[in-house]
Amino acid sequence: MNWERAGLEVIIFWMLTTPHEFAHAWVATKLGDDTPSLEGRVTLNPLAHVDWIGTVLLPAITSLMGAGFLGWGRAVNTNPLKLRWHREGLLMVAMAGPASNVVFALLLTALAVVVPATRELAGYAAYISIYLALFNLVPVPPLDGSKIWLVVPGLERVYDEVGRFGFIALILVFSGTGFGTWLSNAAFSITSSFVSFFR
């Protein structure tokens, strides 16, 4: 158990969930839904987006266990009926989060290459940002990737049923299989390719 690494990962993860959730809120607002704005989510204040279990406790536990890295930020509420293009708009809102993490990973790897003093920390943060993007693309409710189910006619009921035990399923998969390790390796490979590009 590496307590120092777990603490660092939680801090970086929290900082990265902030632009992730902000991106959800900002895109929803741009598509006509004022719900995130009314709930104070169109902000880069980290305290507005923290879920103490999903952003702090569970990431720390899974990191200490060596079972990959499992976590999430406080979900941004959206009303599909207010969104332009409704369910397709909801999918756009969902994809904004992972997209923001890819953008941040690019910025962080550029910083790591240009400013050698930041190489280790910025590179590690870029890796976690890519990991967060990949994790959120997993099509299991309530993760962002699961919103693709709502766009396909006839799968709404399946989405609701799976959503009842989505968190439990994720915990079991990450703790009982090598999926978390696979995500970690994939994130490392992508981050390395970004570093090579900027070099």
C-alpha positions in Angstrom: 0.0 0.0 0.0 1.5 3.3 -1.2 -0.1 6.0 0.9 1.8 8.8 -0.6 0.9 7.8 -4.1 -2.8 7.3 -3.2 -2.9 10.8 -1.6 -1.3 12.3 -4.7 -3.7 10.5 -7.0 -6.7 11.7 -5.0 -5.6 15.3 -5.1 -4.8 15.2 -8.8 -8.1 13.4 -9.5 -10.1 16.0 -7.6 -8.4 18.8 -9.6 -9.2 17.0 -12.9 -12.8 16.3 -12.0 -13.4 20.0 -11.7 -13.0 20.9 -15.4 -14.6 17.6 -16.3 -17.8 18.5 -14.5 -17.6 22.1 -15.5 -17.5 20.9 -19.2 -20.7 19.0 -18.6 -22.4 22.0 -17.1 -21.1 24.5 -19.7 -22.2 22.4 -22.7 -25.6 21.8 -21.1 -26.0 25.6 -20.7 -25.0 26.2 -24.2 -27.6 23.7 -25.4 -30.3 25.5 -23.6 -30.6 23.8 -20.2 -30.3 26.3 -17.3 -30.4 23.5 -14.6 -26.6 23.4 -14.1 -26.5 27.2 -13.8 -29.3 27.3 -11.3 -27.5 24.6 -9.2 -24.2 26.6 -9.3 -22.3 24.1 -11.4 -21.0 26.4 -14.1 -17.9 27.1 -12.1 -14.3 26.0 -11.7 -14.6 25.9 -7.9 -13.5 22.4 -6.9 -15.9 22.3 -3.9 -18.9 22.7 -6.3 -18.0 19.4 -8.0 -16.7 17.1 -5.2 -18.5 13.9 -4.3 -16.7 12.9 -1.0 -17.2 9.2 -1.6 -16.6 9.1 -5.4 -13.9 11.8 -5.5 -12.0 11.1 -2.3 -12.8 7.9 -0.4 -13.2 5.3 -3.2 -10.3 6.6 -5.3 -8.0 6.3 -2.2 -9.2 2.8 -1.4 -8.9 1.4 -5.0 -5.5 3.1 -5.3 -4.2 1.5 -2.1 -5.6 -1.9 -3.1 -3.8 -1.7 -6.5 -7.1 -2.3 -8.2 -6.8 0.4 -10.8 -8.3 3.8 -10.0 -12.1 4.1 -9.5 -13.8 7.4 -8.8 -16.2 10.1 -10.0 -17.2 13.7 -9.4 -20.5 15.0 -8.3 -22.9 14.5 -11.2 -24.2 17.5 -13.1 -28.0 17.4 -13.3 -29.4 18.1 -16.7 -33.0 18.1 -18.1 -33.1 16.4 -21.6 -36.4 18.2 -22.4 -34.6 21.6 -22.1 -31.6 20.5 -24.2 -31.4 21.2 -27.9 -31.8 17.9 -29.7 -32.9 16.3 -26.4 -31.3 12.9 -26.0 -28.7 13.6 -28.6 -28.0 16.8 -26.7 -27.6 14.7 -23.5 -25.0 12.6 -25.2 -23.1 15.7 -26.3 -23.2 16.9 -22.7 -21.9 13.5 -21.5 -19.0 13.4 -24.0 -17.9 16.9 -23.0 -16.5 15.6 -19.8 -14.0 13.0 -21.3 -13.2 15.5 -24.1 -12.1 18.0 -21.5 -9.8 15.4 -19.9 -8.1 14.7 -23.2 -7.6 18.5 -23.8 -6.1 18.8 -20.3 -3.9 15.8 -20.9 -2.5 17.5 -24.0 -1.8 20.7 -22.1 -0.2 18.8 -19.2 2.1 16.8 -21.5 3.1 20.0 -23.4 3.9 21.5 -20.0 5.9 18.5 -19.0 8.0 18.7 -22.2 8.5 22.5 -22.3 9.2 22.9 -18.5 11.4 20.0 -17.4 11.0 20.9 -13.7 7.3 19.9 -14.0 7.9 16.7 -16.0 7.1 14.2 -13.3 4.1 15.8 -11.8 2.6 17.1 -15.0 3.2 13.8 -16.8 1.5 11.9 -14.0 -1.4 14.3 -14.0 -1.8 13.8 -17.7 -1.8 10.1 -17.3 -4.6 10.3 -14.7 -6.5 12.7 -16.9 -6.5 10.2 -19.8 -7.4 7.4 -17.4 -10.4 9.5 -16.2 -11.5 10.0 -19.8 -11.2 6.3 -20.6 -13.0 5.3 -17.4 -15.9 7.6 -18.1 -16.3 6.2 -21.6 -17.2 2.7 -20.1 -20.9 2.2 -21.1 -22.1 1.4 -17.6 -24.6 3.8 -15.9 -24.0 6.3 -14.5 -20.8 6.9 -16.4 -20.7 9.2 -19.4 -20.4 6.4 -21.9 -23.6 4.9 -20.8 -25.6 7.8 -22.3 -25.2 6.2 -25.7 -27.9 3.7 -24.6 -30.4 6.5 -24.4 -29.9 7.5 -28.0 -30.7 4.0 -29.3 -34.5 3.4 -29.5 -35.7 0.7 -27.1 -32.8 0.7 -24.8 -34.1 3.2 -22.2 -35.6 0.5 -20.0 -32.4 -1.5 -20.2 -30.5 1.6 -19.1 -32.7 2.1 -16.1 -32.4 -1.6 -15.0 -28.6 -1.7 -15.4 -28.4 1.7 -13.6 -29.8 0.2 -10.4 -26.6 -1.8 -9.8 -24.1 0.2 -12.0 -21.9 1.3 -9.1 -21.8 -2.2 -7.6 -20.9 -3.7 -11.0 -18.1 -1.3 -11.5 -16.6 -2.0 -8.0 -16.8 -5.7 -8.6 -15.2 -5.5 -12.0 -12.4 -3.3 -10.8 -11.7 -5.3 -7.7 -12.1 -8.8 -9.2 -10.7 -8.5 -12.7 -7.7 -6.9 -14.5 -9.9 -4.3 -16.2 -8.5 -1.5 -14.0 -5.0 -2.5 -14.9 -5.9 -2.6 -18.6 -7.3 0.9 -18.3 -4.1 2.0 -16.6 -1.9 0.6 -19.2 -4.0 2.1 -22.0 -3.8 5.5 -20.3 0.0 5.2 -20.0 0.4 4.3 -23.6 -1.8 7.3 -24.8 0.1 9.7 -22.5 3.4 8.4 -23.7 2.3 9.1 -27.3 1.3 12.6 -26.4 4.8 13.2 -24.9 6.4 11.8 -28.0 4.3 14.1 -30.1 5.4 17.3 -28.3 9.0 16.2 -28.2 
